[in-house]
Amino acid sequence: MAFKLYPVVKTKIDSSQKVDLINYRYPFSQHIIDRQSPTNPWAKAIGDFDGDGVGDLIVGGGHGPLVMYESGGKDKTVIGSIDSYRTQSGIALGDIDNDGDVDIAFGDVWLENPRPKGNIAAVWPLHSIGAGAANHDIELADLNKDGNLDIIMRGETSSLVTILIHDPSGFWSIKMVEPGAGRNGLAVKDLNGDTFPDIIVPGVWLENPRGNVLAKEWETHSFANWNEYAAIDTGDIDGDGRPDIVMSVSEYAGKISWFKNSGDGASHWEEHVVDEGPVDSAHALRLVDMDGDDLLDIVTSEFRGGGRLLVYHQKDQRKSWVRQVLGIPFLHNVVVGDLDGDGDQDIAGTITFDQGNVEVWENRLTTLDQSRSEARRLLVFWKTDIAFHESIPDAIRAIREMARRNGIQVDDTSDAHMMKEMVLAQYQAVIFLSTQGEILNLKQKAAFERYIKTGGGFVGIHSAADTESNWPWYGKLVGAQYGGSHSEVVRAVVTREGGTHASTKGLPERWDWIDEWYNFSPNPRLNGATVLLALDENTYEGGDMGGDHPIAWYHQYDGGRAWYTAGGASKAIWGERLFREHLWGGIEYAAGSKSD
């Protein structure tokens, strides 16, 4: 997508029992596709309206217009005129007239897709549904299984739900249902396995009377005690084949939870808190696999408070979630879909009131159309299952600054699911930044080995040498392993052994350096590495390698390039010019930019 790139904004490191708040990150790029949205752009949706296999974004103002951005924003078309409808934000997509294309239920009307004979890049034919203005939330579903999509909608001034049953002749039969709960928030899904779609509002679900939706009563079942303002979505979160429910608080600050469908009908829904919060005014909630691991993740955005755009990555079914803060754009009613045709899910949204930017946050998980030599991209990987070094945020910031000056993009993550061949292929080098412990599974190890064997680059920093101690291949890649002991953060004299390598040519022959100093086993020289820097053990306490204590080295290994430095444990060292030059030279070597 050829749009202006904006930086991803990071958050402070925190901790929680319910959600890991460490800055977990998959690569996203922020694009502004329009700087003048419709006024009060409350309604958004993504669908393939032109049939080209790529998602198109539509954005509607409270009183119009309704605007379509084809294929991620290349073309902008007004398809609904100003004052031709009123919406409180409700919008839903589906083939309402059964002609094989995607129509739009929107506010108090539905818009007919002109395909296949007409031009979609024009104002679409508009049809009234006669339901008034109570349309904060809209869903489409075939409630009575007659082959026609029906409309379910509600406003936010009362808890009433309006059901409109669609007659193919164009007539809509209306029934009002009172769930006794909620002022906004609506989803439709078959919860009890009888094949008839049920209706979900905050804390309550209404059981479809087996298709006799107009004549019979909808039985209500409570599943949660929740705020009356909610965003709701459904999906099989735990992989048991039954749809579960996830909710946020849509107009106030609150938590995000999902509720397990136990399969016993109405009797028991177990709550699992994803984020205790406060998450402020998360007005839309989307369950979708954002990272390609076949587990449903949660996408939402605060339009008040901190304004964070959030992705909660599910790490294993039911047990843990990791929160990724993509930025602070204050987006309202975010939507998710593949807007660039690359097979992964992108995010789109707008401001809440007045006019402003229409934004697409491009998921770059599968942006792999460049060869490694053309990509000019680095991956910083900082997963640990032992200890988190406080210097990691400073390190990421420093690496980004150096890369930016050299025209190279940087992605960082603590998630091992990035260790896939198709993902790694886009990076010139992968930097293991103070990783520690056993952090990769067998498939991830195999993918990383193949990456190196096909010419990939490896940079190890500090406790990368204390990583995967039971994986012999990795130990030889690094060149040595942590020897079981280290000094405190102390001053020591470092001596330069080679002055021509990119990572040492700017360094003095002797250098006072304050850091935490590892002892190593074996000596990396025994694994064929060329030593660049060594410690003078007479200048500090804690060294036990005798007269030969390497702390930085490089070598070619198994088809790729590897470079390692023991430095980087100290926060202060990341502000030192000499250390940054040392590190950047190592990155250039591993990435193939410099031969030595």
N, C-alpha and C positions, 0 to 999 in steps of 0.2 A: 504494500500500500504506500503510495507516494505522497505522504502527508508530512507536515511539520512534526518533528520529534521533540517531545517535552520530557524533562527528567522525571524519573520516579522518585518520590519523596519517601524517606525511610522514617521509622519510628524508633523511639527509645526501647531498649531491651527491658523486659519485665518477666515475671513468671506467674504461673497459675496452675492449680491442680487440674482445672477443667480444660484449659487450652494453652498450648505452648506459645507464648507471646514473643519469643525470640524471632528476629526479623527473617522469617522464612520467605524465600523468593523464587518464583518462576519468572522468566523474562517477559515483560510487557512493555509496549511502547504506547505512549499517549499521542493521539492525533486529533487535531481540531479540524473537522470536516466542514463546519459552517460557523461563522462568528455571529450570525444573527438568526437565532431560532425563532419559531413562532412565539407570540406572546403567551406567557404562562404555559410552557410546553409540557403539560402534565402527562400526556399519553404517548407511550412509545411501544414499538413492537418490531420484531425481526421476522421476515418470511421471504420465501422465494416467489415474488409476485410476477416476475417476467419469465420464469421457467428455465433460467440459465444454469441452475444448480448452485448459485451463490446467493447468500442471504442479502436482502435489501432492508434498509432501516426506514421506518416511518415515524414521524414525530408530529403530534397534533397539539395546537394551542387550545386553551379552554373554550374559545369561540372561533377557532380556526386560525389559519388554514391548516390543512393536513398535508404534510410535505413528505415525499419519498426520496430517499437517497439510494440510488441503485448501486449494487455491488460495492458497498462500503463507502459510498460518497462520491463516486466519479460523476454522477449526474444527479441534479436536484430538480424535482418536479412537484408542482402543486397539484394534488389529486382530489382535494376537498377544499371548497371555497370558504372564505371568512363568513361567519354568521350563518352557515348552512347547517350547523349542528351546535349542540352544547355538550360539553363533557366535564365530568369531575375527575377524570383520568382513566376511566374504564375503556379498555380496548381488548378485542380478542380476534383471532384469525381462524379461518376455516372455509371450507367449500360450502357456502350456505345454499347456493342454487344448484349444486350437484353437476356442475359443468366441467369439473376437472382442474380448476384453478383456485387460487387463494383469495377469498373475499375478506372484508373487514367489518366486524361489528364494533360500532364506535359511538359512544355517547348514546343518543336516542335514535340513531339511524344505523343502517348497514350500507356499505359501499360495494357495488358489484364490479369485480375485476373485468375490464373490457376484453380480455383475452377469450378465445383465440383470435377473433376477428378484429377487435378494436385496438386502439393505441393506449397502452398503459401510461404513457408520458403525457397525460391530459387529465382533465377533471373526470372522475369516475361517476357513473350513474348512482344516484342516491335514493335509498328506499327507507321510508319511515317504519319504525316498529311500534310506535304508539305507546311507549312505556313511560313517558314523562322524563324528568330530569334526574331520577335516582340511579345514577350510573357511575358511581365511584369505582366499582369493581364489576367486571363483565367476564363471563366464561361461556364457551360454546361446548355443547355435548349433546349426544343423542340420548335423551333421558328415557324415551319410551321405545327405543330400538325399532323405529319405523324407517330408518335410513335417512332421516333429515336432521340436521343440526338444530338444536333448540338453544335459547339464550337464557342464561341465569345472571341476574344482576342485582346490585344493591347500592344504596346511597350511603352517606355517613351521618345522616341526621336521625336515623332510627335503626333498629336491628332487623327490619323487614327484608326479606329476600323475594324478588320478583322472578317468577318463572314464566317464560314465553315459549309455548309449544308451537312449532313451525308446521303450518300446512303448506304443501307444495304450491297451492294456488296463490300464496303470498299472504295469507291471513295468519295472525298470531293470536293464540288463545292464552289468556293471562291468568295466573294463579299467584296469590300472595301467601307466603309462608312465614311464620313468626318463630324463629329459633330461640328467642329470648336471651340472646347474647350477641355482643359485638356491635360496633358502629362502622367499622370497615374491615376488610379482609375476607377473601372468598377463594375457595378452590373446589374443584369437582373431580371426584375419583371414586371408583368402585372399591370401597373399603372392606366390605364383608364377603367378597368373592361370589356374589350372586349374579354377576355380569351387568348389573344396572348401576349407572353412575350415581353416587351419593354426593351430598353437598356439605362442605366444611366451612365453618365460620370460627371466630376465635373461641376455642375451648369446647365447641359443640359440633357434632356432625348430625346431619339429617338423613335418615334412611329412606332411600327411594322405595316407594310402595310397589316394587316390581313392575314398573312401567305405567301403572295406572296413576299417573302423576297429577292429573287434574281432579279426579273424583275422590281419591283417598287421601288421608292425612299422612304427612311425613313425620315419622317417629323421631324424636330428638334423643341424642345420647351425649352425655358429657364425657370429655376426655382430658380436660385440663382446666385449671383456674388461671385465666389469662386476662391481660389488659383488654379493654373493649376495642382498642385500635390495634390492628395486627396486620402483618404481611404473612401470607401462608403459601406453602408449596407442598407437594407430595412426591414421594419416590421411595424405592426400595433401598433404604440406607444400609441395612445390615445384611442384605443378600439372602433373605429367607423366602423371597418370592412374594411377600406381602407389602403393599404400599404403606409407608410410614408418613408422618406429618411433621413438618418443621415450621416454626413460627418465630417472628421477631415482633417487637413493639414498634408500630409504624409512625406514631405521632409524638411519642415521649421517649425518655431514656429507659432502657430495660435490658433484659437478657435475651439470648437466643437459645432455643431448646428444640430438640426433636423428640417425638413421642412414638414409641414402638408399638406397632400393630401386632398384638399377641395372637391374632387369629381366632379368638374366642368371641367374636362379635362385638358387643358393646361393653363388656364388663371391665376390661383392664387395659390401660395404656400407661406404659412405664416412661417417665420423663428422663431424658438425658440432656444435661445442660452442656451446650457447646461453648458458650461464653457467658459468664456471670454478668458481664457488662460493667458500667453502663455503655450500651450501644445506643446512640441517640437518633431516634427517628429513622429507623431502617425501613423505608417505605415500600420497598420491593425485595423479595427474597427468591432466589433461583437455585434449584437443585440441578447440578449438571457436572459431568466429569470434565474438569478444567485441565488436568495434568496427564491424562492418558493412562491412568492406572486402573481403570474399570471400577473405580469407587466414586460415588456421588459426592461432590463438594458443594459448598454453599457460597453464593455470591450475593453481596448486598452492599449498600452504601448509606451513610448517614447524610441526610440533607440539612441537619442542624448539628449543634455540638462541635465535635472535632472534624466533621466533614469527610471522614475516611471512606475510601473505596476498599472493600474488604473481600478477601477470598479465604474461606475456611477449608483447608485441605484435609480430607479424611485419610488418616494414616493407616488404620486398620478398622475393620467393621466394628462399630459401636465404641471402640476403646479410646481413641484419641483423635484430636483435631489440632491442626496447626494454623494459626492466623497469619495471613499475609496482608500487609497494608500496601496497596499499590500506590496510593497517593492521597491527597486531601482536596479533591475537586468539588465536594459538596453536591454530588449528583443525586437527582430525584428519580425514582422509578427506573432503576437500571434494568436493561434487558440483555440477554445473552444469545449469541448465535454466530455462525461462521460467516463473517462478512467479507473475507478475502479468498475464500475457496481453497484454503490450505488444509482443511480437515480438523482444525481445532476450534475452540470456542472463544470468540471475542466478546467484549463488553461495550455497551453503548449507553449514554445517558446525557442529561442536560441539567441546567440549573432548575430551580423550582419556580421562581416568579420572574415576571418581566421577560426580557430577551437576553440571550447570552450564547455561549458556545454550545454547539453540538459536538460531543466527544466520542471517539472510538478508542478503546484501550485494546490494542492488538496483542493477542496471545502469540508469542513467538516460539512456542514449544516445537512447532513443526516447520519453522521457516528455514528450510534446509536446501534451497535452490542454489546456493553459492558453494563453490568448492572451498576447502579449508584455506587455501592460499589467498582466495579472494575475500574471505569472510571478515578478516581483521576483527576478531572477537575472542575474548577470554572468558573462561568460566572460573569463578572463585568458589570453591567448595569448602564449607567450614563445619561439617557435621562432627559432633563429638558425643560419646556416651559415657565419658568420664568427668571431665572438667571443662568449663567454658572459660577461655582466656578473655579477660576484660579488654585486651588490646584488639580484639577482632573488629569491632566497629571502626576504630581508628585505622586499622589496616585496610579495610575495604575502602574507606574514604581516600586513603593515600593512593591505593592502586587505581581507583577511578580517576583521580586527578592526573596521575602520570599517563594513564591510557588516553584520557581526553586530549592532552597536549600532543599525543602522537597519533590521533585520529583512529583510535581503537575503541570499540565498545566493550563493556564489561557487564556480565551477568553474575549474580551471586546467589547461592542457595545453600541451605543446610539439609536438603532432601536428597536422599540417595536414589530416588526414582529418576533423577536426571541422568543417572549412569545407564543410558541406553545408547546403542550404536547410532541411531538416527539423530539423537540429540547431541551426542559428543562430536559427531562428524562436522558440526559447524564451527568448532572452536580450534584455534591455532594451538592453544595450550590450556591445560587444566591445572589450576593452582590449588593444592591442598593446604589451606590456611589454618594452621593450628588445629587440624583434625586430631582426633584421639580415640583410641579404642577400636572395637570391632564394629564397623559401621556399614559394611556392604554385604549383601547376600551373594549367593553363588552366581546368579544371573548377572548381577551388577559387576561382580569381579570379572566375569568373562567378557562383558561388554567393554570394560575399561582396558583389559588386556588387548582386545582386538583394536581398540583405538590407538594404543601405543604401537602395536605391531604394524599398523598402517601409516605410521609416520607422525603420530601425535606427540605433543610436548607435555612434559610434567614439570611442575615447580612444587617443591616441598618446602614449607616454612615451619620452623620450630617443631612442634609436636606432631607434625606429619611423620616424623621418625618414630613416634610412639603410637602408631596406627597399624592395625591389622598385623599384629606380631606373629600370628599363626599362618600367615600367607607368605610363603618363601619368595614367590615371584615379586611381590610388592617390596619386600625387604631388599631385594637385589636392585629393583628399580630405584628406590631411594638411595641405595648405596651403603647404608648402615642403619641399625636400629638403636633406639634409646637403650642405654646400658644399665638402666635401673636406678641411677642416682643423678642428681643435678645440684648446682649451687643455688644460693639465694640470688635475688637480683642484685648483682654486685658489679663493680668496675673491674675490668680486666684488659690486658693489652692483647690486641689481635695483630698478628703478623701476616703480611701478604706474601704468598708463595709464587703467584703468577701475576704479572702486571700487564699482560696483553689481552686477557679475556675481557669481554664486554662488561662483566660484573665486577672487575677489580681494577681496570686500567686508570680509573680516576681516584683510587684510594691511595693513601700514604703507605709506606712500608710498615710502619707501626702505628697503631690506632687505639686510643682509649675508648672502650665501648662498655656501656652499662646495660646488662641484660641478665637473663637466667641461662646458665650454661649447662648443657647436657654433656654427660659422658656417653660414648657410643661403643657398640659392639656389633660386628667386628669393626676394625679400622676400615674406612671406605676404600683405602688403597687396595685392600685385599679383594675387593669386588671390581677392581679395574677403574675406579673413579680417579679423576685428576683433581687434586686438592688445590683450592684457591686461597683459603684463609685458615689459619690455625691459631690456637690460644697459647699464650705463654703462661703455663700453669704456675710459675713462680710469682705471678702478679695477682693471684686471687686464691681463695680457699674453696675447695670442693672438686678440684680436678683429680682424676685418678687414671689418666691414660699415659702418664709418664711424659716423655719428651716429644711425643707425637700426638697432638690433640686437634685433628681437623674439625672445622666448624662450617665450612662451605666447600662444595665440590660439584663437579659435573661429569657426565659421561653419556655416550650413546648406548642405548640398551634395547635389545629385542625389537629393533626397527624404529625406535623413537629416540627422543632426547630427554634427558633428565638433569635437573639442576636443583640443588638443595642448599638452604642456609639455616643454621641453627638459631639465628636471631629472630626477633619479632615478638618475644613474650612480653617485653616491656611496652607499656603504652607510649612512654616518652620517645622511644627509639623511632617510632613512625613519623615523628616530626623532624628527624635528623636528616640533613641533606645527603650525607655520605651513605647512610643506610639505604635511603631511597634510590640513590644512583646504583648502589650494589644490587639491590633487588631488581630494578628495572633492567639492568644488564642481564641478569639471570633469566628474566621473563623473555627478553629478546632472543636469547640463545635457545630457550626451550621452544619458542614459537617459530624458530627457523629464520628470524630476521637477521641474526648475526651468526657467523660460523663458529666463532669462539670468543 
